[in-house]
Amino acid sequence: MKSIEKNRKQRSNYLPISISWILKILFLVVGYSVFGAGFFVALLGLRLGLSILKHVLFFLLSLLLTALFLCLLVAIIF
């Protein structure tokens, strides 16, 4: 009986492609058919731009936290 239940648990949804991948591919196909090749260029620019923006904001946040930490140390020492 336990082996039957174990086999049932092993047969879960291990699909080679997930629904999110299907939606992404569908989004790309519809976007290309509606807007043309410029859609891919805009999508690539958006993806790279957001990646660069994320790194710049992380750098500025870490710089701000370092400055606040140094000000706190100076305030405690003096």
C-alpha angles and dihedrals in degrees: 000000000000091000091054091052090046091052090050091052092050092054095067124131104299096155119174090232126033129223091251090059090050090051092048092051091047090050091052094048094048092044092051093047093049102037105020128220092329087073091067092048092050092046092050091047091050092049094048092042093053091047092052092044091051091053093047092050091048090052092049092047092051090047090052092048091049091051091049091049091051092048089051091051091049091049092050095046097046 
